[in-house]
Amino acid sequence: MKEFFSHIRGAVVSTLVLAVVCCGIYPLIVFGISQLLFREQANGSLITAADGTIRGSKLLGQSFSDPKYFHPRPSAAGNGYDATSSGGSNLGPTSKKLDDAIQERIAAYRAENGLNETEPVPADAVTASGSGLDPEISLHNAELQVARVAKSRGISRDKVRELVLQNTDGRDLGMFGDPAVNVLQLNIALDQQN
């Protein structure tokens, strides 16, 4: 019996030591390192407006529908850009519902951006990302929206293009992926122009 309680005591002490180390000390060390070396990323890559208010995260898309703003990718996450319901529509390439939705988005995109019936529309303008939270659009998508945004704001297309380029992230490690435009950062930069 004495040996049994000795094993129980050893198990309880081991559990308590591991709980203190794994649930207390280790998380505090990781938190401290992240705050020292990666403060912006550890705190959510937040975007702050000129007045100091937090406008969102560089990593999460937001819905913009006003013509004076660049529009993001469509979202299938919850009620649109809902981080608590992140996910795609799970509709496959043969889905009639997906095809109908894409055709509607193509028609709406062409109409709002003054494109003719045969002009190609970028895929990221009419399809949702896997997470539904994608914060970026392609450079081609942004370029097609420049005329609408410039006209709505009463500023030159060249000025809008300049802001697009200032808010474009290059390829990862200089060679992976394509350059992309962060829609929230771009729209905040546009608001700061007026």
ABEGO torsion letter per residue (X at the ends): XAAAAAAAAAAAAAAAAAAAAAAAAAAAAAAAAAAAAAAAAAAGGBBBBAAGBBAEBAABBBBBABAABBBBBBBABEAEGBAAABEBAGBBAABAAAAAAAAAAAAAAAAAAGBBAABBBBAAAABBBAAGABABBBAAAAAAAAAAAAAAAGBBAAAAAAAAAAABBBBBGGABEBBBBBAAAAAAAAAAAX
